[in-house]
Amino acid sequence: MYHQLYTRWAEEFDREHVLTEYPRPSMVRDSYENLNGEWEYAIRREEMLPETYDGTILVPFSPEAVLSGVEKTVYPEDVLHYRRSFVMERLEGRRALLHFGAVDQSCRIYINQKLAGVHEGGYLPFTLDITELVTEGENILQAVVRDCTDTSFHARGKQKLDRGGMFYQAQSGIWQTVWMEIVPGRYISRLKITPCFDEGTVNVRVFGSVRDDMEVRIRVLDGASVIAETTGRQDTVLRIEVPDFEAWSPKHPRLYDLKIEMGEDEVRSYFAMRKCSVGRDRNGILRFMLNNRPYFHNGVLDQGYWPEGLYTAPCDEALIYDIKMMKKLGFNMIRKHSKIEPERWYYHCDRLGMLVWQDMVNGGTPYHMKFVCVLPNFWMKSGRLIKDNKYRAFSRQDEEGRREYYRELKAMTACLYNHPCIAAWVPFNEGWGQFDAAKASALVKRLDPGRLVDEASGWFDQGGGDMYSIHNYWRKFRCRPWRDRVTALTEYGGYSWRIEGHSYCSEVYGYRKYDSMEALTNGYKRLWEREIIPAVRKGLGGTVYTQLSDIEEEVNGILTYDRKIVKLKPDTVLGLNRRLYEEFRKCTGVAEAE
């Protein structure tokens, strides 16, 4: 029996103004039309565009989410249809671009009943140039969506049709902002921004919609003042010196603005001067480094689920709350688990100062849980001995699924590349659809050599990446430094406490159960004092506590699912984090460890 919960933002929800903030802070134009709001919807068994619809749905909430107004499950055999109208001005040589933040899982988009484009994959944004399909005045936009959830090899994260335990309610369809912009005939299509910390420069590459030799002008701003600028050609790397720069860190999240012009087009962006690497401390132990100094990555696991919106937060303020609360408790990192968020979440981490470890969303056919979870938990060494080229055992026997994984891995790194907050990529987690992890890890390093890689988080380690990654829920944690990689406890804890009135159901999933804030906090404190803090001196370089919030049966969050209660005593958590940083400072000799 499920009990619908609501965060305080849903209780104050304005259905007339739904997620109206500019959705792409890394590349901003003045032209912006938000298409969120009431759309028509229909659930059918055929893909033919319907003549009638079942009712209205509030986009961008999935039909399974209560905020959508629908509350119906879309099954693999179903086809989810959307329709709405929009008004187009006279273009006069300009282009009309239609943007979707994310649509789960595959879709076809029609403008005035003509196919505008198709997209596969439920977690990444895509853009369609609809210039040739629109007319001045009213136009009709339709979307046709299918979602296999966990019945195929596509990326699906923690979604499961038969939910329970550590897998959650499936959701479908449009779940991020839909929007439009009008751009010049030749326009800036993408930016690639790379800070070069040691050289004191930033590299900017401007991609145009048309391969040409157009001139680009780039200015670096500190507030309203231009502190550096350069000109060059599109699709070339332009290097700009940043004079007397201030380094970005969670304690000092310093951002610089960019203004970029190409022909008639102008966009605004930002960057930070920071460097993520691995190096040895004064005792010869490998550590994570931030800006060339040892830095302890002290994080929490975050699934990014909301009781009323599932994958979609009710508002921008809700995203900000989670990040600020973790900072208030003393954490400096969030591991975004099995999900890619809307870009605004990463923007808030950039500006507020929160490191991010970003998971690739897991896929593959249904998992053999006794093999990928039970066996490694009972015999930890087994995961380190098994090679991940056994495709059937790891639910990766579909060749097309393996090719799709690499396409989406490349797309994810490109999509999020410009965000300073991202410190590490996580290609695989606990063997869920894992295959050829060493190859994936090497690819990520080629695509983005300036960030860390957790090749196979938990177990089934193939010897690559920057960290020896450990998940430990059941045993006393014993740490030892590794010669070639940083030792990281990438999941631990999972202590649970179900609070009546703030829990989604009566079932309890967690790794150790408590019945009060006092008991839960004492258990957490014992864990930190006996195992986590002492391990810092022995070489522990980073931690990820499970987890930020409760989700459905999983009541092992620091926050309740409705975000109304902090389940651990905040002063105790903050105090333990400060003790950890002080221990790290003593071990490594850094002036500041936070």
C-alpha positions in Angstrom: 0.0 0.0 0.0 1.5 3.3 -1.1 1.0 6.7 0.6 1.4 9.6 -1.7 3.8 12.2 -0.3 4.3 15.8 -1.3 7.3 18.1 -0.8 6.5 21.7 0.4 7.1 23.0 -3.1 4.4 20.7 -4.5 2.0 22.0 -1.9 2.6 25.5 -3.2 2.7 24.4 -6.8 1.7 26.9 -9.6 0.4 24.9 -12.6 0.4 28.0 -14.7 4.1 28.6 -14.3 6.0 25.2 -14.5 9.8 25.2 -14.5 10.0 28.5 -16.3 13.7 29.1 -15.7 16.1 29.2 -18.7 16.9 25.5 -19.1 20.5 25.7 -20.6 22.6 28.0 -18.4 25.8 27.0 -20.2 24.7 28.6 -23.4 22.2 31.4 -23.0 20.4 33.5 -25.6 17.8 36.2 -25.2 15.4 34.2 -27.5 13.4 31.8 -25.3 9.9 30.4 -25.4 9.0 27.9 -22.7 6.6 25.2 -23.9 5.9 23.6 -20.5 2.3 23.5 -19.4 -0.9 21.7 -20.4 -0.6 19.4 -23.4 -3.1 16.9 -24.7 -2.2 13.2 -24.2 -3.4 9.8 -25.3 -2.2 6.2 -24.5 -2.8 3.9 -27.4 -1.4 0.6 -28.8 -0.6 2.1 -32.2 1.9 4.8 -33.3 -0.5 6.4 -35.8 -1.2 10.0 -34.8 -4.6 9.9 -33.0 -7.6 11.9 -34.0 -8.8 12.2 -30.4 -7.0 12.5 -27.1 -7.7 11.2 -23.5 -7.2 14.4 -21.7 -4.5 16.8 -20.6 -1.1 16.3 -19.1 1.1 18.8 -17.3 4.5 18.8 -19.2 7.3 18.1 -18.2 5.9 15.6 -15.7 5.6 12.0 -16.7 2.1 10.4 -16.8 3.1 8.2 -13.9 3.8 11.2 -11.7 1.0 12.8 -9.6 1.9 16.3 -10.7 1.2 15.3 -14.4 -2.5 15.1 -13.5 -2.6 11.6 -15.2 -1.2 9.0 -12.8 -1.2 6.2 -15.3 1.6 3.7 -16.1 2.8 3.5 -19.7 3.8 -0.1 -20.4 6.2 -1.3 -23.1 3.3 -2.3 -25.4 1.8 1.2 -25.1 2.4 4.3 -27.2 2.2 7.7 -25.5 1.0 10.5 -27.6 1.3 14.3 -26.9 -0.1 17.3 -28.7 -0.1 21.1 -28.3 -0.2 24.2 -30.4 2.2 27.1 -30.5 2.4 30.4 -32.4 5.3 31.2 -34.7 6.4 34.6 -35.7 7.6 35.5 -39.2 11.2 34.1 -39.4 12.6 36.3 -42.2 15.8 34.3 -42.7 16.2 33.1 -39.1 15.9 29.5 -37.9 13.5 28.0 -35.4 15.0 25.5 -33.0 12.9 23.1 -30.9 14.6 21.7 -27.7 13.7 18.7 -25.6 15.5 18.3 -22.3 14.8 14.6 -22.1 12.1 12.2 -23.3 12.0 8.6 -21.9 12.7 6.5 -24.0 12.4 6.8 -27.8 10.3 9.4 -29.7 9.2 10.8 -33.0 8.4 14.5 -33.2 5.9 15.9 -35.7 5.2 19.5 -36.7 2.0 20.1 -38.5 1.8 16.3 -39.0 5.2 16.2 -40.8 8.1 14.3 -39.2 10.6 16.7 -37.7 12.9 14.1 -36.2 13.5 11.0 -34.1 15.5 10.5 -30.9 16.6 7.4 -28.9 17.5 7.5 -25.3 15.6 8.8 -22.3 18.3 10.9 -20.5 19.9 13.3 -22.9 18.7 16.6 -24.6 18.1 16.9 -28.3 17.4 19.8 -30.7 15.4 19.8 -33.9 15.6 22.6 -36.6 11.9 23.0 -37.5 12.3 26.0 -39.8 11.0 24.3 -42.9 8.0 22.8 -41.2 6.5 25.8 -39.4 4.2 28.6 -40.8 3.5 32.0 -39.5 0.8 31.8 -36.9 -0.5 28.6 -35.2 1.3 25.3 -35.5 0.7 21.9 -34.1 3.5 20.0 -32.2 3.0 16.2 -31.6 5.2 13.6 -30.0 5.0 9.8 -30.2 6.8 8.0 -27.4 7.6 4.4 -26.5 9.3 3.2 -23.3 10.6 -0.3 -22.8 11.7 0.5 -19.2 13.5 -2.7 -17.9 12.3 -5.1 -20.6 15.0 -4.2 -23.1 18.7 -3.2 -23.2 18.1 0.5 -23.2 19.4 2.8 -20.4 16.8 2.9 -17.6 18.6 3.7 -14.3 16.7 2.6 -11.2 13.3 2.3 -13.0 11.5 -1.0 -12.8 8.0 -2.0 -13.8 7.9 -4.4 -10.8 9.4 -1.9 -8.4 10.6 -2.7 -5.0 13.7 -2.5 -2.7 16.4 -0.5 -4.4 14.5 -0.2 -7.7 11.8 2.4 -8.1 8.6 3.3 -9.9 9.1 3.5 -13.7 8.3 6.7 -15.5 7.9 7.6 -19.2 7.6 10.4 -21.7 8.6 14.0 -21.5 10.3 14.7 -18.2 12.4 17.8 -18.8 11.6 21.2 -20.2 10.5 21.7 -23.8 11.4 25.0 -25.3 12.1 27.0 -28.5 14.4 29.7 -29.6 14.8 31.8 -32.8 18.4 32.1 -34.0 20.2 33.7 -37.0 20.6 31.8 -40.2 24.1 30.8 -39.1 24.3 30.3 -35.4 26.5 28.9 -32.6 25.5 25.2 -32.1 27.8 24.2 -29.3 30.7 25.3 -27.0 33.6 23.3 -25.6 35.2 25.1 -22.7 38.4 23.7 -21.1 40.2 25.4 -18.2 44.0 24.9 -18.3 44.8 25.5 -14.6 48.5 25.2 -14.8 48.9 27.5 -17.8 46.4 30.1 -16.4 44.3 29.9 -19.6 40.9 28.8 -20.8 40.4 27.1 -24.2 37.2 27.7 -26.0 36.0 26.0 -29.1 32.9 27.4 -30.8 31.0 25.1 -33.1 28.8 26.6 -35.8 25.6 25.3 -37.4 27.3 25.4 -40.8 30.9 24.5 -41.4 32.4 27.8 -42.4 35.3 30.2 -41.6 33.2 32.7 -39.6 35.0 35.0 -37.2 34.4 34.4 -33.5 34.9 37.0 -30.7 35.2 35.9 -27.1 35.3 38.1 -24.0 35.9 37.0 -20.4 34.1 39.0 -17.9 34.5 39.6 -14.1 31.2 41.1 -13.3 30.7 43.9 -15.8 34.4 44.3 -16.6 36.0 42.6 -19.5 39.3 41.1 -18.3 40.4 39.2 -21.4 39.3 38.8 -25.0 40.3 37.2 -28.3 39.1 36.7 -31.8 39.5 33.7 -34.1 37.7 31.3 -36.3 34.8 28.9 -35.5 35.7 25.2 -34.9 39.2 26.1 -33.7 40.6 26.1 -30.2 41.0 29.7 -29.0 43.2 30.1 -25.9 42.6 33.0 -23.6 44.8 34.0 -20.7 42.9 34.6 -17.5 44.9 37.2 -15.5 45.4 36.7 -11.7 42.6 34.1 -11.7 40.9 32.8 -8.6 40.6 29.0 -8.4 37.2 27.3 -8.1 36.5 25.0 -5.2 33.5 23.9 -3.1 34.5 26.5 -0.5 35.1 29.2 -3.1 33.0 28.5 -6.2 34.4 31.3 -8.3 32.9 31.5 -11.8 33.8 33.7 -14.8 31.4 34.8 -17.4 31.9 34.5 -21.2 30.3 36.4 -24.0 30.7 34.9 -27.4 29.8 36.4 -30.8 29.7 34.8 -34.2 28.2 36.8 -37.0 24.7 37.9 -35.9 24.6 35.3 -33.1 25.6 36.0 -29.5 25.5 33.6 -26.5 26.6 33.9 -22.9 28.3 31.2 -20.9 30.6 30.7 -17.9 33.6 28.7 -16.7 35.8 28.1 -13.7 39.5 27.7 -13.2 39.9 24.3 -11.5 41.9 21.1 -12.0 41.0 17.5 -11.0 43.8 15.0 -10.8 45.6 12.4 -8.8 48.8 12.8 -6.9 50.8 11.7 -3.9 50.6 13.4 -0.5 53.7 14.1 1.7 53.6 10.4 2.8 53.6 9.0 -0.7 49.9 8.0 -0.6 47.8 8.5 -3.7 45.1 11.1 -3.2 42.6 13.0 -5.2 43.9 16.4 -6.0 41.9 19.6 -6.5 43.9 22.5 -8.0 47.1 20.5 -7.4 46.5 20.0 -3.7 45.2 16.9 -1.9 41.5 17.0 -1.5 39.1 14.6 0.2 35.9 13.9 -1.8 33.3 13.6 0.9 30.0 12.8 -0.7 26.5 11.4 -0.7 24.7 9.2 -3.2 21.8 11.0 -4.9 19.2 9.2 -7.0 17.3 12.3 -8.0 13.7 11.1 -7.3 10.8 13.2 -6.0 7.5 11.8 -4.6 5.2 13.9 -6.7 7.4 14.3 -9.8 9.5 11.1 -10.0 12.4 12.1 -12.2 11.2 15.7 -12.3 11.6 18.1 -9.4 8.6 20.3 -8.7 10.6 23.5 -9.1 14.1 24.9 -9.3 14.1 25.7 -5.6 13.7 22.0 -4.8 16.9 21.2 -6.7 18.7 24.0 -4.9 17.5 22.8 -1.5 19.1 19.3 -1.8 22.4 20.8 -2.8 22.4 23.5 -0.1 21.3 21.0 2.6 24.2 18.7 1.8 26.6 21.6 1.9 25.1 22.8 5.3 25.8 19.3 6.7 29.4 19.5 5.6 29.6 17.4 2.5 31.5 18.6 -0.6 30.4 16.1 -3.2 27.3 14.4 -4.6 27.4 11.2 -6.7 24.6 11.5 -9.2 23.5 7.9 -9.3 22.1 6.2 -12.5 20.5 9.4 -13.8 21.4 12.5 -15.8 19.8 15.6 -14.4 18.4 18.7 -16.2 21.3 21.1 -16.8 20.1 23.5 -14.2 21.0 21.1 -11.4 24.7 21.1 -12.6 24.5 24.9 -12.9 23.5 25.1 -9.2 26.3 22.8 -8.2 28.7 25.0 -10.2 27.6 28.3 -8.6 27.0 26.9 -5.1 30.2 24.8 -4.9 29.5 21.1 -5.0 31.6 18.5 -6.7 29.8 15.9 -8.7 30.6 12.3 -9.6 28.4 11.6 -12.6 27.2 8.0 -13.3 26.5 6.8 -16.8 22.9 5.5 -16.7 22.8 1.7 -16.5 21.2 -0.4 -19.2 21.2 -4.0 -20.3 18.6 -6.7 -20.2 17.2 -7.8 -16.8 20.0 -8.5 -14.3 21.0 -11.7 -12.7 21.0 -10.2 -9.2 22.5 -13.2 -7.4 25.5 -12.9 -9.7 25.9 -9.1 -9.8 25.0 -8.2 -6.2 24.7 -11.2 -3.9 27.9 -13.0 -4.8 30.2 -10.0 -4.5 28.6 -9.0 -1.2 29.2 -12.4 0.4 32.6 -13.0 -1.3 34.1 -9.6 -2.1 37.1 -10.9 -3.9 34.9 -12.6 -6.5 34.1 -9.4 -8.1 37.8 -8.5 -8.6 38.5 -11.9 -10.2 35.7 -12.0 -12.8 36.3 -10.5 -16.3 33.4 -8.5 -17.7 33.6 -9.8 -21.2 31.1 -12.5 -20.2 28.3 -10.6 -21.9 25.4 -12.9 -21.1 26.3 -13.1 -17.4 26.3 -9.3 -17.3 23.1 -8.9 -19.3 24.9 -7.4 -22.3 24.4 -10.0 -24.9 22.7 -7.6 -27.3 25.3 -6.1 -29.7 23.1 -3.1 -30.5 22.7 -2.4 -26.8 26.5 -2.3 -26.4 26.8 0.1 -29.4 24.0 2.2 -27.9 25.9 2.4 -24.6 28.9 3.9 -26.3 26.9 6.4 -28.2 25.2 7.6 -25.1 28.4 7.6 -23.1 30.0 9.9 -25.6 26.9 12.1 -25.7 26.8 12.4 -21.9 30.4 13.6 -21.6 29.9 16.1 -24.4 26.6 17.4 -22.9 28.0 18.0 -19.4 31.6 18.7 -20.3 31.5 22.5 -19.6 30.3 22.2 -16.0 33.1 22.8 -13.5 31.4 20.9 -10.8 31.9 17.5 -12.5 35.0 15.9 -11.0 34.5 12.2 -12.0 32.8 10.0 -14.5 31.4 6.6 -13.4 30.9 4.3 -16.5 29.5 1.3 -14.6 27.9 0.5 -11.2 27.9 -2.9 -9.5 28.0 -4.9 -12.7 24.6 -3.6 -13.8 24.9 -4.1 -17.6 28.7 -3.8 -17.3 30.9 -4.9 -20.2 34.5 -4.2 -21.3 34.8 -1.6 -18.6 38.5 -1.0 -19.2 37.7 0.0 -22.8 34.9 2.4 -21.6 37.2 3.9 -19.0 39.9 4.5 -21.6 37.4 6.1 -23.9 36.2 8.5 -21.2 39.8 9.5 -20.5 40.4 10.3 -24.2 37.2 12.3 -24.3 37.9 14.1 -21.1 41.4 13.8 -19.7 40.8 16.5 -17.2 38.5 14.5 -14.9 38.7 11.4 -12.8 37.2 8.0 -13.7 35.6 5.4 -11.4 35.7 2.6 -13.9 33.5 0.0 -12.2 32.0 1.3 -9.0 31.7 -1.3 -6.3 33.2 -4.5 -7.7 34.0 -6.3 -10.9 37.1 -4.1 -11.0 39.0 -4.5 -14.3 42.1 -2.6 -13.1 41.5 0.8 -14.8 40.4 4.2 -13.9 41.7 6.5 -11.1 40.3 4.8 -8.1 40.1 1.4 -6.4 36.3 1.6 -5.9 34.7 -0.2 -2.9 31.0 -0.7 -1.9 30.8 -1.9 1.7 27.5 -2.3 3.6 27.9 -5.5 5.5 31.4 -5.7 6.9 33.8 -3.7 9.0 35.6 -1.4 6.6 39.4 -2.0 6.5 41.3 0.4 4.3 44.7 0.1 2.7 46.4 2.3 0.1 46.8 1.1 -3.4 50.0 1.6 -5.4 48.4 2.8 -8.7 44.9 4.1 -7.7 43.2 6.1 -5.0 41.3 4.0 -2.5 37.7 5.2 -2.4 34.7 3.9 -0.5 32.2 4.7 -3.2 29.1 3.4 -1.4 28.6 2.7 2.3 26.1 3.2 5.2 22.5 2.9 4.0 21.2 3.1 7.5 17.4 3.2 7.6 14.7 4.7 9.7 11.1 4.7 8.5 9.1 7.7 9.8 5.3 7.3 9.8 3.6 10.0 7.8 6.8 10.7 5.9 7.3 7.3 4.2 5.9 6.2 0.9 5.0 2.7 2.0 5.1 0.3 4.9 8.0 -1.7 3.5 11.5 -1.0 4.7 14.6 -1.4 2.6 18.0 -0.6 4.1 21.2 -2.1 5.4 20.7 -1.5 9.2 17.4 -0.5 10.8 16.8 2.1 13.5 13.7 3.5 15.1 14.5 7.0 16.2 16.7 10.0 15.3 18.7 9.4 18.4 19.4 5.7 17.5 20.1 6.5 13.8 22.5 9.3 14.7 24.3 7.2 17.2 24.7 4.4 14.7 26.0 6.8 12.1 28.4 8.3 14.6 29.8 4.9 15.6 30.4 4.1 11.9 32.3 7.3 11.3 34.3 7.2 14.5 35.3 3.5 14.3 35.7 3.0 10.5 35.5 6.1 8.3 37.7 8.7 10.1 40.5 6.2 11.1 40.6 5.1 7.4 41.7 8.5 6.3 45.2 8.1 7.8 45.4 4.6 6.1 44.8 6.1 2.6 41.1 6.6 2.2 40.7 9.3 -0.4 36.9 9.6 -0.9 33.6 8.4 0.4 30.0 8.3 -0.8 27.3 7.8 1.9 24.0 6.1 0.9 22.1 8.3 0.6 20.7 11.8 0.2 17.0 11.0 0.6 14.5 8.2 1.1 12.9 6.8 -2.1 9.8 4.6 -1.9 10.8 1.4 0.1 14.4 2.6 0.5 14.3 4.6 3.7 18.0 5.0 4.2 18.2 8.7 3.3 19.6 11.6 5.3 16.3 13.4 4.3 12.8 11.9 4.2 11.4 11.4 0.7 9.2 14.5 1.1 12.3 16.5 2.2 10.5 17.7 5.4 12.7 16.0 8.0 16.5 15.8 8.3 16.7 12.3 9.9 20.2 12.6 11.3 21.1 15.3 13.9 22.6 18.0 11.7 25.2 19.2 14.3 26.5 15.6 14.7 26.9 15.1 10.9 28.6 18.5 10.5 30.9 17.8 13.5 31.9 14.4 12.1 32.6 15.9 8.7 34.8 18.6 10.2 36.7 15.9 12.2 37.3 14.0 8.9 38.6 17.1 7.2 40.9 17.8 10.2 42.3 14.3 10.1 42.9 14.6 6.3 44.7 17.9 6.9 47.0 16.4 9.5 47.7 13.4 7.2 48.4 15.4 4.0 49.6 18.7 5.3 47.2 20.8 3.3 46.2 24.1 4.9 42.5 23.5 4.4 40.9 20.2 3.8 37.3 21.2 3.2 
